[in-house]
């Protein structure tokens, strides 16, 4: 019993010393009138330089963005967008594809014809944004009313936007950007890959939320679980 008491005291001591250090980094732009050139894969880019942050990786990364049509507007299936980070010294580059011709498939080679986005992208979302019509209504041929809203997984298909399909592999994630230092240059790139109508980027924001270190309570539970397992093994040995 003395050994059990000593282990329990050590567990409680570890739990009390546990920290929950969290770091929040947010940046972006609002109230823009940044036109996305029609039918031009050269696109447009918005960059923000970040400095002075202490590394608190891993981070959970989310991106919010709003694109509206001007005049007849562009289709959501026209857009290709990515978020890129370049380290302060320029030696490391990380990229996540946000949009890649939403809805484009063998049946819909031009993608979805809906107009406008006001969305949040997060790896923790339930559904892939590329197939949002199917997720919302069970069919890719069912247009939505108004702009697309909600929280979605980023497209992730790091494929030529002229060749991408819904079946293309998803190889980039937002949280892979959360493994790097926030410091450096962050660039949001948006292009329109299909003729007909012009969209306009009005708002975008990147949020990097540090993952909390284990709390006192979780450390205590883990320690007690380990203690119970040790005690049962000891009883069997006896």
Secondary structure, DSSP 8 states (H G I E B T S, - for coil): -HHHHHHHHHHHHHHHH------EEEEEE-S--EEE-TTEEEEEEEEEEE-S------EEEEEEEEEEEETT---GGGEEEEEEEE-TTS--EEEEEEEESTT-SSS-TT------EEEEEETTSSSBGGGHHHHHHS-TT---SSSEEEEEB-----S-TTT--TTS-----SGGGGGS-S-EEEEEEEEE-SSS-EEEEEEEEEEEEE-----HHHHHHHHHHHHHHHHHHHHHH-
